[in-house]
Amino acid sequence: MGVVRALVKATRLLGWTARHPRSRIAYVSGWRGNRNLGDELLLDCYNRLFPLWHFYQAYGYPHERAVARVCRPFHAAMLAGGTLINRRTPWLRQAQSCFSMVECSMVFGTGVADPGFWNGRTDGSEQWQDMVQEWVALLQRCAYVGVRGPISATLLRNAGLQNVRVVGDPVLSLARETEAKDLRPRSLGLNMGFAGPGWIEKEEVCKRYIALASLAKRAGWAVEWFVVFPKDLAITKYMAEQSGTTEAVHESYSDAGSFLQMVQPLAVFVGMRMHATALATCAFVPSIMVECRPKCRDYMESIGQGSFVVRADKFAASEVWDRVCMVSGNRESYSLNLRHKVLEMQEYQRSEAKRLAAQVQLPDGRFVPAHAQ
């Protein structure tokens, strides 16, 4: 980072610090600012869960550490949503740097990379390596560790970190309690997205989605495609053209509310991007998750929907279509069950967020050091 740019960012941080005298949280999260709906909506979710806290996206950059030597820009740090734990070395270093600037650190809603998937794979420009013990050493100093799902919790417990809770994905905070209006029978929502390595090559998944959409089309169903990341648009349009289902291709890159509104009347949803399918479940639409990586199953198991997950390399269009028809034939029952599970997890997540806020923040606005927990 250039000197001038660093000074500008330091000045901005100092200004933000002055405007927020209490409850300043270093928000240590993933890939914001790239029009990926799954990453863009998370900060709004944390603002909902912790309405009295002020979040600042922190990276542990030198200018942030320099400001920390002059004043205390952050009262605490939170490792937020995304599959950040044990995923990439830079994310570990970012968390270490940000946590070093505060006395109180915490984890809420973060996922853990599964070595069973990542061993032997390349993640971005680097070969994935198991650094779980370094992560455990860092997380042991946290006042609270709440992860996305049971798979993440088991991975950390097996590595020696015992005080782990499953709080679900932050997207659960967006679940709607209102009933859908104008339900559309025989309507199918589809989402397909690919980012980096998965269980199967993108081209093969594409063929299977085309086959599924074609089956729905021949049966007289309305098929709607949902795109939540711009780089998925071209391949989605191709699948829609190949299956003759170009009538509705929705793009939603920043507004979770509009996505929920569009998806809510559908009979069934089949999605591959984790947060696209998660949002559909938050609208209580019976949903089948095509598991691109274990994180998808991690989320679905957190809301008791593990039986609605199909691994991408085991995705057979005819079998998924049979499942879609079965669910559609008893949609009300499936939707009510999903509603119960989602709202149950949402309530637990809210109660844990309140408990965490009361546990780590003192009445005068200071935060209890992690080692005092």
Secondary structure, 3 states (H helix, E strand, C coil): CCHHHHHHHHHHHHHHHHHCCCCEEEEECCCCCCCCHHHHHHHHHHHHHCCCCEEEECCCCHHHHHHHHHCCCCCEEEECCEEEECCCHHHHHHHHHHHHCCCCEEEEEEEECCHHHHCCCEECCEECCCCHHHHHHHHCCCCEEEECCHHHHHHHHHCCCCCCEECCCHHHHHCCCCCCCCCCCCEEEEECCCCCCCCCCHHHHHHHHHHHHHHHHHCCCEEEEEECCHHHHHHHHHHHHHHCCCCCEEECCCCHHHHHHHHCCCCEEEECCHHHHHHHHHCCCCEEEEECCHHHHHHHHHCCCHHHEEEHHHCCHHHHHHHHHHHHHCHHHHHHHHHHHHHHHHHHHHHHHHHHHHHHECCCCCECCHHHC
